Amino acid sequence: MEDKTYLSIAYLGMILGLAIWTWTTISRSRKLELRIIAMEESLNIKQAEADSIAAANDKPAE
């Protein structure tokens, strides 16, 4: 095979690898988000309370 063929196959392999990695990362992120929501619901944490906790952590220390 010529060099361009090897290069084309390598690029296609790289794109396929990145696609699989992206799909895996997004899938894990969605599962984690669902687990966090389920945990908040089981602890009876309201959405407003969860946001206020996050907002309190974002404030700079004085």
PEFEN-V966789 format. One record per pair of residues at least 12 apart in sequence whose C-alpha atoms are under 10 Angstrom apart, sorted by the first residue. I is the first residue (numbers start at 1). J is the second residue. Records with the same first field share a line. If there is no record, write none. Layout:
# PEFEN-V966789
I->J + J
This chain:
# PEFEN-V966789
none
